[in-house]
Amino acid sequence: MALSVKNLTGGYFGNPVLKNVNFELADGELAAFVGLNGAGKSTTIKEIMGLLTPFSGEIRVNGTTLAEDKTAYRKAIGYIPESPLLYDELTLKEHIELTALAYDIAPETAFSRADRLLKLFRLADKLDWFPSTFSKGMKQKVMIICAFLTQPRLYIIDEPFMGLDPLAIRDLIELMLEMKQSGASILMSTHILSTAEKFCDKFIVLSEGSVAADGNMGQLRASFGDENASLDDIYVKLTAHE
């Protein structure tokens, strides 16, 4: 099991945002993580990443908890945040080198993996550029390249389509599907439901800090008694009261 979240309660300064959250990602599964702003998606991601400590519950990545093996836990995760986080004083090449160092990947291996990604996202000729010269979309592509070159067991991707042009969105989707086929699992937070419905295996809907729905489109449609419902339709029904 790539990711297991059991009875997770957590939040900030003793105030619970998440209330007994439960869901799993199997190997090679791509899940859309959806909900209104404030539903608890970002808090859940921070709990999984180890940036917040749960009040109670258990999170396992690739079978281990953060407390059991911090290094193995963190190396099993590749993270792409909603807003690019880059070091202004480091070039694109140096960002790749830093990523390789953090994940204990040999530099030659890292650049071998990065070569295809750099070409795919049209950044191969910009290795010596600094982030200050990049557009927001280019910065997002750097984050994507650094995450995917680590080849982790679990990808956590937060609003991946923000700032990307249509061609880059297509390339990212193809890359995610390729990684899924290789056995990696992906938890993708997104508000672009029509796009997610086309290629995600399952959908986890968070509502007011709890899981309101968890399943594939067939299961969600059956739960709501509408075999023709779109993900947008189901989402509206689940969140209209918030």
Secondary structure, DSSP 8 states (H G I E B T S, - for coil): --EEEEEEEEEETTEEEEEEEEEEE-TT-EEEEE--TTSSHHHHHHHHHTSS--SEEEEEETTB-TTT-HHHHHHTEEEE-SS----TTS-HHHHHHHHHHHTT--HHHHHHHHHHHHHHTT-TT-TT--GGGS-HHHHHHHHHHHHHHT--SEEEEESTTTT--HHHHHHHHHHHHHHHHTT-EEEEE-S-HHHHHHH-SEEEEEETTEEEEEE-HHHHHHHTT-TT--HHHHHHHHHTT-
